[in-house]
Amino acid sequence: MIRRLVLLSFAAASLALPLAASAADVTEIGSVKYDNTITLGNAKLQLNGAGIRYKFVKVYTAGLYLTKKANTPEAVLAATGPRRMHIVMLRDIDANELGKLLTRGMEQNTSRDEFSKVIPGVIKLGEIFSARKKLASSDYFSIDYVPGVGSNIVINGKPASEPIKEPEFFNALMKIWLGRSPADAQLKDALLGTTATRDPFTN
């Protein structure tokens, strides 16, 4: 009887090991799980940081992937390899309004010269979200930058359009969250990995 119990305990422990390993492979933010490593453009990327965007309520989670860790906006913007910004909605939102907010964020955080270079991409971004009408809770989208290809906007796993070719577009977009007037200062720190996002709705 004792021998059987010992064998059962060993079996249970061996079954638990893969679960523990898989839990270590993800970071959970606001009930959303982010893989700690992904592959993009034949490069291995790591989760630089992730957090929650608040605007009175939880709006979305965001995770930034880079080929190597960066804890300043300058280092993120200077990165030369593939990069990904991944966003998961935590509430329903008007997609057209979100597109306008993203455009406004880019304009507020770039110089006039910088913004003029990405206008074609900004127009394309607005068209993508305008056509979408609505993003529901748990919908997600990524902005994937691959050198030589451009920025690809992927909604719920499907490319929304041809890549946006302007090389400056991805950095202009990143300045929405990492620029001088970020959408959410706490989220900026979380994306840079300098602090974890604190949830004001929990103790």
PyMOL commands that set and color helices and strands:
alter all, ss='L'
color gray80, all
select helices_A, chain A and resi 2-24+73-78+95-109+112-117+119-132+169-178+185-191
alter helices_A, ss='H'
color red, helices_A
select strands_A, chain A and resi 26-29+32-35+37-40+43-54+58-66+83-89+93-94+134-135+140-146+150-155+158-159
alter strands_A, ss='S'
color yellow, strands_A
deselect
rebuild
show_as cartoon
